[in-house]
Amino acid sequence: MRIDVYFTPLGPKEGDLAGRGVVVIDILRATTTIIAALANGAKAVIPAATSEEAVRLTANLEKDGFLLAGERKCLKIEGFALGNSPREMTPEVVAGKTVFLATTNGTPALVAAQGGDPVLVGAAVNFGALAERAGAVFRERGDLAVICAGREKQFALEDAYAAGRLVKVVKKGIRKIALNDAAEVALALTERYAGWDDALKRCAAARQLQELELGDDVAFSATPDRFSTVPTYAERRIT
């Protein structure tokens, strides 16, 4: 039985994820935003690698059936209806809509996870339900990969901490288990911080969001188990 953690989407090579259970994590903020959107009634979320791709994918769609959402440098993309804030994904705004989302780190990580089966979308806000689902996949397959979105292709504390929390729960009670080096480091991080709030407030992404007066997004993202939804990504569509 084996768990691999990748601190960025650049970690897994082509074919590494084929047929494996995969969890993608981008706490601040893409996976948190996706979970909030689907929990609040969005029909689906379509991750786009770039804002240009998101626009292209929606070019021939009925205007009232979708929403363009996304960020660059943490701020809403000009011309898009929504940014990348989970607090924007209210039932009044997203219910019945398909959200096309383009972000700096999270949506490219999801695109990179194609080939996994299943590909689960995780964050603190759905952690209890995620751990239960990922644990079931791991016990059935004996194998799990956790992809952290990271921050501009570099290590991100908040995602690594979440990966460690997940590894800790999933491996509980299993005696013989192989962890790659990143999984060992992620696991060690769970002892370093007092909890979600402590880990997230110390990370560089949270400091940047605070400076942009988006600190409420950090508080929202650091609150565990807001939702019981565990989105699944398949065929470029998250439901």
JOWOCOR-V189686 format. One record per run of one state. SS is the DSSP state (2 for helix, 1 for strand, 0 for the rest). FROM is the first residue (numbers start at 0). TO is the last residue. If there is no record, write none. Layout:
BEGIN
[[SS FROM TO] [SS FROM TO]]
END
This chain:
BEGIN
[[0 0 0] [1 1 5] [0 6 19] [1 20 24] [0 25 28] [2 29 38] [0 39 42] [1 43 47] [0 48 49] [2 50 56] [0 57 61] [2 62 64] [1 65 71] [0 72 73] [1 74 75] [0 76 80] [1 81 81] [0 82 84] [2 85 87] [0 88 89] [2 90 93] [0 94 96] [1 97 101] [0 102 104] [2 105 111] [0 112 117] [1 118 121] [0 122 122] [2 123 140] [0 141 141] [1 142 147] [0 148 149] [1 150 150] [0 151 152] [1 153 153] [0 154 155] [2 156 169] [0 170 176] [1 177 178] [0 179 179] [2 180 191] [0 192 194] [2 195 200] [0 201 202] [2 203 210] [0 211 213] [2 214 220] [0 221 230] [1 231 233] [0 234 235] [1 236 237] [0 238 238]]
END
